[in-house]
Amino acid sequence: MRKLILLLATFPFLLATQCDPDDSPCGRFIEIHKDDLITIENRQAEYSLNDVLWLTASVDRNQETSDSNIDLFELDHKLYYDVVLKKESAYIEYNYLNLSTRTTVIAQGESERNFFILIRDGNSFKNRIGIRLLESGNYTLTINNIRSYKSYNGNCNFTTFSILTDFNEMDSNSFSFVVN
C-alpha cells in the first residue's frame, strides 16, 4: 500500500518532467523604434465636461530596421495600439477606465474597447478616434506601442512586430489632464 501511495504521490512530478524540450518561441518578432506616431490633436492641460480628446495615428507601410526594409502591408491588414485611461480617485490612486462605443467617437479606423485600430489608407495605416470626456476629474492617458493586429495563427510561419512610440511633440507616452 505504501508503494502505491508513493507512486501516486510522485506521478504528477513524473509527468511534469516529460514536457516537450522544444518550448522555444516560434515565428519572427520585429521591434522598431519610431517617435511621434500618435498625436493628441487638441492637447491642453484642461478640458470642459463633454469635450472630445482626439487621437490620430499614422504609420507608413514601409519601415526600416537595422538589417532590412519591411512592407507592413505584406505582414498585416490592420495595426493597433492600446490606450490606458486612468482617472484619479479619492479611494484608490487611479481607476482604470474601459472605453466603449458610448465613450468614443470614431472618425477613421476602428475601436475594440481600449484598442484603437489603424486601417489602410493610401500607403499608410491611419486612424482618428476621440475619447468623450464625460466625468470631471484628473486623468492620465498612456500609450505604449503600435503592433500587429492579427493574432497567432497556430504555426510558426508568421511575423509579428511592435513599433515603440510616443505622443507627437511630447517625448512621452503619457499625458495628464484635468476635466472640469
N, C-alpha and C positions, 0 to 999 in steps of 0.2 A: 504494500500500500504506500509506503514511504517513497519507493522508487516512482510510482505512478504520480504522486503529488509533486515530487521533484521534477519529473518530466513535464507535467502540465505547467508548473511554475516557470520553467526555462523555455518553454515552447515559443512564447512571444519574442524572447530575445533571439532565438534561433532564426525566426522569420525576419526579424529586423536586420540581421546581418546578411540576408540573402538578397538584398536590393541590387538593382542593376548598377554596375560600377560606372556606367557611362551616363552620369547625371549632369553632364556639362550642358550649358545652354546652347541652343542651336539658332540658326538664322544669322542675319547680319545686322548689327546695330551701328548706326552712324550718328555721331553727335557733332553739331555745328554751333558755333557762337556767332550771333549776329545781333547787334544792338538795335534798339529803336523800332521794332516791328509792330508794336501796339501803341496806338495813340489815344489819349483822352482828349476828345475834340474840344470840350468846353470845360477845361481844367480850371478850377478855382478852389479857394480854401473853404468857402461857404456856399451852400445851395439852399434854395427855398423848398419847402414841402411840395411835393408833386413835380419837381423838376425831373428831367431825364439826364442821366450821365451817359454820354455817348462814347463807345469804344469802337475804334476801327483798326483793322489789321490788314496788312498786305505783304505777301511773301512771293517773291519772284520764283518762277518754276525752275530756273537754273541756279544751282548753288555750288559754290566752290568749296572743296575741302582741301586739306593739306596734300592729299595724294590723287585727287580726281575731281572732275566736274560731274554733278548729279542733276538729272532732269527729274524733278519731283513728280511731274505728270506721269512718268513711267512707273512710279512706285505707289502712287495713291491717287484716289479721285477727290479726296477731301482732306483737310487738316483740321486740327482743333487745339484749343488751349482751355485750361480750366481757370475759373475765376473763384477766388476765395474772398467772400464778402463777410466782414465781421462787424458787429455792432457792439459798442461798449455797453456794459450793463452794471447796475449797482450790485447785483447779486454775484455775478462771476465776471472775470475780466472782459471776456468777449463772448458773444453768441454768434455762432456760425449760421449764416442765412442761406437758405436754399432758394434759388431763383426759379421762376416758373413762367409760363405764358402770361400769367397775370401781372408779373413784376418786370417783364422785359418787353422791349419793342424791337422787332426785327426788320431792319430796312434792307439788309443784304446778308445772306448766309442762313444759318440755322442755329437752333439752340436746343440742348437737351440738359435741362436743369442748369448746373453750373459749368457746362461745357459749351463753349462758343465755337461754332463750326464755320470754317472758311471754305468757300466753294470756288471752283474755277471761274475765272473771269478774264478773258484775253489770255495773256501769258503769265498770269499770277493767280494765286489763291487770295480771296478777299472776303471780308465781312464788315458789317456795320450794325452793331447791336447796342441798344440803350437799356440802361437799368433805371427803372422808375424808383424815385426816392419817396417812399410812401410813409415813412416814420421819421420823426425828428430824432437826433442823437449824433454821436460821434462814430464814424465809420473808418474802416481800413479796407482797401481793395488791393489784392495781391494776385499777380500772375507769375508763372514760372517758365514755361516753355511752350513752344508750338510743336506739335508732333503728329506722327502718322495717325490717321483715323481708323484705318482698317485693323481689325483685331487679328490675333494669331490665327493662322489658317490650318493648324493641325499637323503640318510637316515642317521640316527645317529649311525649306526652299522659300525664304521670304527675306525682305529687307525692311527694317523699321528705322525711323530716325527721330531725332529730337533737336530742335533749334532753341538753344538757350537765348533768351532775350530779356528786354526790359521795356519800360514805358518810354516812348519817344520824348526827347528833351528833358529827361528826368534822371538818368543814370541810376535808376532804382526800379525794382519790380514791385514796389509797394507804394500806395498813395493813400494818405489820410485826409479826411474832410469832415465837415460838420453840416448837418441838415437842420435848419430852423423852421 
